[in-house]
């Protein structure tokens, strides 16, 4: 751990991953030396960005640790915008796509060592309306699945799979999308349009092999078809990136419109339904600790 880290703010999502977070708090407290002050902040799902910003301004930490999934990391990064604070990740969500992409340890002890280390990566973000996304956001069937999953009591990958079954049976997809990017317009029928600043969904499925978190670009992934077998393959990480199944557009900004409202999600969190979504890249938006 860097000696210059004198104050650590630990942001905990108490319900992420459906696991008890007290052991994480105790582990961080025991790991920090006596000269480092620790403050714990629990998210509530209401006004979390504003509350974390207030905690940052009052406590002025040298490092912020996030114990949660991709949605919690997104909220913390948004709260840290413009403050130059490095974020350390303690993977504790039902799915941890960003941590997987960054090849961070999944066990909390080694993750903590990396989270307090001096090796830093700067990563881009996606500006999506008044919000930001660090990982993967989408319109369509996956957002429908996430909405149903968030409304259920089941957690983990298996819970996600079980909650997907009624959604797949009752989905209104495919949808008619109009996509404006790189000076051209495309009208296409698809089950999902994703905006990817990362390689993998939170389930670990590799959906964007060419994705890079720091190249000043992002990928628009147009999934043309997605049946039950393909959903299962996606959850297992065995998706096939053939042109009959998915089309990829690399860009710095895009506007997508639909004739009727479609479910939308950002970094694994449901964001209602939309008939229009505009996305643009924000280079070097945040910095993440990835090791010693």
C-alpha positions as a printed Julia matrix, in Angstrom:
292×3 Matrix{Float64}:
   0.0     0.0     0.0
   1.23    3.47   -0.82
   2.28    5.42    2.29
   0.6     8.54    0.9
  -2.83    6.94    1.37
  -3.89    8.44    4.67
  -7.67    8.38    4.23
  -9.79    5.66    2.64
 -13.5     5.9     1.87
 -15.07    2.45    1.57
 -18.32    2.51   -0.41
 -20.4    -0.59    0.3
 -23.5    -1.78   -1.53
 -25.15   -3.82    1.26
 -27.41   -5.84   -1.05
 -25.1    -6.53   -4.0
 -24.37  -10.18   -4.57
 -26.76  -11.11   -1.74
 -23.79  -11.53    0.64
 -22.97  -10.14    4.08
 -20.56   -7.19    3.79
 -19.39   -6.98    7.41
 -16.42   -9.31    6.71
 -15.27   -6.92    3.97
 -15.38   -3.95    6.31
 -13.44   -5.88    8.97
 -10.88   -7.05    6.4
 -10.22   -3.51    5.14
 -10.01   -2.15    8.68
  -7.52   -4.85    9.71
  -5.42   -4.38    6.57
  -4.97   -0.63    6.86
  -2.15    0.5     9.12
  -2.89    2.61   12.17
  -1.96    5.82   10.36
  -4.75    5.42    7.79
  -8.25    6.65    8.57
 -11.21    4.62    7.28
 -14.75    5.84    6.68
 -17.53    3.48    5.56
 -20.4     4.68    3.38
 -23.33    2.39    2.51
 -25.4     3.0    -0.59
 -29.2     2.99   -0.34
 -30.3     3.14   -3.97
 -31.57    6.71   -3.5
 -29.5     9.81   -4.35
 -26.31    7.75   -3.99
 -24.21    9.92   -6.31
 -25.08   13.07   -4.35
 -24.48   11.34   -1.0
 -21.09    9.96   -2.06
 -20.07   13.39   -3.35
 -20.98   14.87    0.04
 -18.92   12.19    1.79
 -15.96   12.89   -0.5
 -16.13   16.63    0.17
 -16.42   16.17    3.93
 -13.83   13.39    4.35
 -11.44   14.16    1.45
 -10.04   10.63    1.02
  -6.88    9.71   -0.87
  -8.48    6.52   -2.22
 -12.05    5.3    -2.6
 -12.74    1.55   -2.39
 -15.94    0.13   -3.85
 -17.4    -3.17   -2.6
 -20.2    -4.0    -5.02
 -20.92   -4.8    -8.65
 -20.65   -2.8   -11.87
 -23.58   -0.55  -10.97
 -21.98    0.48   -7.67
 -18.66    1.2    -9.37
 -20.48    3.36  -11.92
 -22.16    5.39   -9.16
 -18.86    5.9    -7.32
 -17.06    6.94  -10.53
 -19.82    9.42  -11.3
 -19.52   10.87   -7.81
 -15.75   11.19   -8.26
 -16.0    13.03  -11.6
 -13.44   15.82  -11.79
 -11.93   15.05   -8.37
  -8.92   12.99   -9.52
  -9.51   10.27   -6.91
  -8.39    6.74   -7.73
 -10.98    3.98   -7.32
 -10.12    0.52   -6.01
 -12.52   -2.35   -6.71
 -13.49   -5.13   -4.29
 -15.7    -7.34   -6.49
 -18.88   -8.06   -4.53
 -21.72   -8.05   -7.05
 -23.88  -10.79   -8.47
 -21.74  -10.26  -11.55
 -18.47   -8.35  -11.83
 -17.88   -7.68  -15.51
 -15.6    -4.66  -15.15
 -13.39   -6.35  -12.55
 -13.16   -9.37  -14.86
 -12.22   -7.15  -17.81
  -9.49   -5.5   -15.75
  -8.25   -8.96  -14.69
  -8.59   -8.07  -11.03
  -8.49  -10.78   -8.36
 -11.94  -12.06   -7.38
 -10.96  -12.99   -3.82
 -11.27  -10.03   -1.5
  -7.83  -10.26    0.11
  -5.89  -10.05   -3.14
  -8.41   -7.6    -4.59
  -7.72   -5.29   -1.65
  -3.99   -5.36   -2.29
  -4.64   -4.38   -5.91
  -7.21   -1.74   -4.91
  -4.69    0.03   -2.68
  -1.8    -0.31   -5.12
   0.01    2.31   -7.17
  -0.55    0.75  -10.61
  -3.33    2.82  -12.18
  -5.28    2.63  -15.43
  -7.27    5.52  -16.83
 -10.49    4.47  -18.51
 -13.03    6.13  -20.75
 -16.72    6.39  -19.94
 -19.89    6.75  -21.95
 -22.01    9.86  -21.52
 -25.61    8.65  -21.66
 -28.01   11.55  -21.18
 -27.44   12.84  -17.65
 -25.72    9.64  -16.58
 -22.49    7.8   -17.39
 -21.63    4.19  -18.12
 -18.29    2.48  -17.57
 -19.1    -0.98  -18.79
 -21.94   -2.12  -21.09
 -25.39   -0.55  -21.49
 -28.14   -1.68  -23.82
 -31.65   -1.34  -25.2
 -33.68   -4.53  -25.63
 -33.81   -8.09  -24.4
 -30.87   -7.96  -21.95
 -32.32   -4.85  -20.28
 -35.63   -6.72  -20.02
 -33.82   -9.58  -18.29
 -32.06   -7.22  -15.89
 -35.36   -5.5   -15.04
 -37.01   -8.84  -14.21
 -33.94   -9.96  -12.26
 -33.94   -6.75  -10.2
 -37.58   -7.38   -9.28
 -36.93  -10.96   -8.14
 -35.41  -12.28   -4.92
 -32.92  -14.49   -6.78
 -29.24  -13.58   -7.0
 -26.18  -14.87   -8.83
 -25.79  -16.18  -12.37
 -28.24  -19.05  -11.81
 -30.85  -16.64  -10.48
 -30.31  -14.48  -13.55
 -30.83  -17.5   -15.77
 -34.03  -18.57  -13.98
 -35.5   -15.07  -14.09
 -34.74  -14.91  -17.83
 -37.12  -17.74  -18.73
 -40.47  -15.87  -18.42
 -38.91  -12.8   -20.05
 -37.83  -14.81  -23.08
 -41.3   -16.32  -23.37
 -43.13  -12.98  -23.09
 -40.68  -10.57  -24.73
 -41.94   -8.11  -27.34
 -38.67   -8.32  -29.29
 -37.47   -7.99  -31.98
 -37.6    -4.21  -32.13
 -37.19   -1.72  -34.97
 -34.12    0.42  -34.3
 -32.83    3.45  -36.21
 -29.12    3.99  -35.57
 -27.32    7.25  -36.41
 -23.5     6.93  -36.24
 -20.43    8.02  -38.18
 -22.49   10.21  -40.5
 -24.83    7.46  -41.65
 -28.22    6.06  -40.66
 -29.18    2.39  -40.38
 -32.67    0.98  -39.89
 -32.64   -2.56  -38.57
 -34.76   -5.12  -36.75
 -32.9    -6.52  -33.73
 -33.43   -7.9   -30.25
 -30.84   -5.64  -28.64
 -28.52   -2.71  -29.27
 -25.63   -2.49  -26.8
 -23.11    0.29  -26.12
 -19.86   -1.33  -25.03
 -16.82    0.28  -23.44
 -15.77   -3.14  -22.26
 -15.35   -6.7   -23.48
 -17.75   -8.69  -21.3
 -21.22   -8.67  -19.84
 -21.44   -9.0   -16.06
 -22.06  -12.72  -16.49
 -18.57  -13.06  -17.96
 -19.8   -13.51  -21.52
 -17.32  -12.12  -24.09
 -19.46   -9.97  -26.37
 -17.01   -7.32  -27.58
 -13.59   -8.87  -28.28
 -12.19   -5.62  -29.74
 -13.32   -3.42  -26.86
 -10.71   -1.29  -25.1
 -11.39    0.88  -22.06
  -8.93    3.62  -23.04
  -9.0     4.01  -26.84
 -11.35    7.01  -27.03
 -13.98    4.93  -28.84
 -16.77    2.49  -28.03
 -18.65   -0.2   -29.91
 -22.33   -0.35  -30.82
 -23.32   -4.03  -30.89
 -26.46   -4.86  -32.86
 -27.78   -8.29  -31.88
 -30.01   -9.42  -34.71
 -31.4   -12.58  -33.11
 -31.25  -14.18  -29.7
 -33.13  -17.38  -28.91
 -33.09  -19.44  -25.7
 -30.03  -21.4   -26.8
 -28.14  -18.18  -27.58
 -29.1   -16.68  -24.19
 -27.68  -19.75  -22.45
 -24.5   -19.52  -24.53
 -24.2   -15.84  -23.6
 -24.49  -16.62  -19.89
 -21.8   -19.28  -20.26
 -19.51  -16.95  -22.19
 -19.68  -18.93  -25.43
 -21.26  -16.35  -27.72
 -20.27  -16.52  -31.38
 -19.53  -13.15  -32.98
 -20.67  -13.98  -36.52
 -22.21  -11.31  -38.76
 -25.54  -13.13  -38.98
 -25.9   -12.83  -35.22
 -24.27   -9.5   -34.31
 -23.08   -6.41  -36.19
 -20.47   -4.06  -34.7
 -20.09   -0.31  -35.28
 -17.11    1.48  -33.72
 -17.73    5.17  -33.04
 -17.37    8.1   -30.65
 -21.08    8.98  -30.55
 -24.39    7.45  -31.57
 -28.11    8.16  -31.41
 -30.58    5.27  -31.39
 -34.34    5.69  -31.74
 -37.22    3.22  -31.6
 -40.86    3.42  -32.62
 -42.03    2.18  -29.21
 -40.51    2.23  -25.71
 -37.79   -0.37  -25.11
 -36.21   -1.44  -21.8
 -32.84    0.22  -21.13
 -30.04   -0.57  -18.68
 -26.71    1.02  -17.71
 -23.97   -1.16  -16.21
 -26.41   -3.78  -15.0
 -28.93   -1.35  -13.48
 -32.41   -0.89  -15.03
 -33.15    2.63  -16.34
 -36.78    2.28  -17.38
 -37.86    2.38  -21.02
 -36.66    4.68  -23.8
 -37.56    5.6   -27.37
 -34.27    7.47  -27.85
 -30.77    7.09  -26.42
 -27.74    9.24  -27.27
 -24.28    8.05  -26.26
 -20.87    9.72  -26.57
 -17.38    8.89  -25.34
 -15.65   10.7   -22.47
 -11.91    9.96  -22.7
  -9.95    9.38  -19.47
 -13.03    9.75  -17.3
 -11.8     7.88  -14.23
  -8.79    6.03  -12.87
  -8.8     2.52  -11.38
  -6.15    0.87   -9.21
  -5.18   -2.54  -10.6
  -2.11   -3.59   -8.62
   1.14   -2.76   -6.89
